[in-house]
Amino acid sequence: MVLTAAVLAVLLWAVAAASLNWRYALTAVLALLTWAGVAWSLSDGLSGVEWLMVPLPSALFTTGVELFYILLPQSLVVRLLIMITFGIGQYALMLSGNIFSVAAIRTIALVRAAAAVGFVMNLLTGYFLYNTILSFRLSFWSVGLWVTLVSFLLLLPGLWSVQLSPRLSRSIVKFAVVLAGLLGFCAVAISFWPISLSVSSLFLCTMLYVYLGISQHHFSQRLFKRTVGEYVTVGAAVLVTMLLTAGWGV
């Protein structure tokens, strides 16, 4: 896992140094290499649907970091910080994935910690990808479609990690589809709002936090009124803040 994380970090640096004309294609190649590298690192414990669910967050994280990096200042210090942070993040994802693969066959105490790490990394990846999509200034329907697709890929392993079943259940797929569609509608709505790129990305990331958090509690059979209230309060606070910071007079 350490070797894979280090190699991927170096490849991230190499892709970031490539010409902008080639960078998007190379990012797709790097995402596939990430999938292959993570699958190879954890191959002893993977079986069934785990071959899809475990490497997917790592591949999405690679894509999100590489695309988000294009928007940052191209300095040596920034490159080093991004590469180090990326390597640590990839190792954390692989460590969590390894715990999930073991927890799928026997109960271990670390599964809750792995779920917490996976949840945080899911939100971070979502912010990177949402920010990238919105930065292209696409039409509202294109933004909605891309956010829906990305959200589905983020939600699917996030929901699966609760049950760790050998197969994807219909309920998980249905939840992922519906919630991804809701996030797509949110993206379409904020496309017409006079708010900054960072605020829009933060709002979508917050909605991902609310939807994924409540759904995970539902599948773990620990969904209570107080829990829903806590998530809804966070979502409402961000929504109010977004409305107050919007430049409606522009």
CORPE-V649397 format. One record per residue. PSI is psi in whole degrees, 0 to 359 (none if undefined). NEAR is the number of other C-alpha atoms within 8 Angstrom. Layout:
BEGIN
psi: <PSI:PSI>
near: <NEAR:NEAR>
END
This chain:
BEGIN
psi: <320:317:315:315:319:316:318:324:319:318:325:317:315:317:322:334:353:167:146:331:332:349:323:320:319:329:319:319:318:323:318:320:324:314:312:318:317:318:321:318:326:16:331:333:359:143:152:228:347:331:336:313:324:312:343:313:324:318:320:322:318:313:315:315:316:316:323:328:329:330:353:163:137:65:161:319:316:318:316:317:317:318:317:314:319:316:317:318:318:319:319:319:318:321:318:317:322:320:319:317:326:318:340:339:340:156:130:156:340:357:326:321:320:321:321:317:315:322:314:316:328:315:319:316:319:317:315:314:318:317:320:315:313:332:340:349:49:173:158:323:326:319:316:317:315:318:321:314:311:318:321:315:329:320:325:303:331:321:322:326:346:315:329:42:153:343:156:120:157:324:321:315:317:315:316:319:312:313:323:321:320:320:325:319:322:319:320:318:313:350:337:0:142:69:158:166:316:321:319:316:319:322:313:321:322:319:324:319:315:309:312:319:312:319:321:319:325:312:335:3:39:34:113:166:321:320:314:317:322:315:317:324:317:313:318:321:317:321:316:317:320:318:322:331:357:144:71:338:354:none>
near: <10:6:6:10:12:9:8:11:12:9:9:12:10:8:11:10:6:8:6:6:5:8:11:9:7:9:12:9:8:13:12:9:8:13:12:9:9:13:12:7:9:12:7:5:8:10:7:7:9:10:10:7:11:14:15:11:12:14:12:11:11:13:13:13:11:12:13:12:9:9:6:7:6:7:6:6:6:10:10:8:8:9:12:9:8:11:12:9:9:11:11:9:13:14:10:13:12:10:11:13:13:11:11:10:6:6:7:7:5:7:11:7:7:13:11:8:11:11:9:8:11:11:11:8:12:14:12:12:13:12:13:11:12:12:7:6:6:8:6:10:7:8:15:14:9:10:14:13:9:11:13:12:9:12:12:12:12:13:14:12:9:10:8:10:8:9:6:9:7:6:6:11:10:8:9:12:9:8:12:15:9:9:15:14:9:10:13:12:8:9:8:7:8:8:11:7:9:7:9:12:12:9:11:13:12:11:10:13:10:12:9:11:10:12:10:11:10:9:10:9:6:7:10:6:6:6:9:10:8:8:12:9:8:10:11:8:8:10:9:8:8:11:7:6:7:10:7:6:3:4>
END
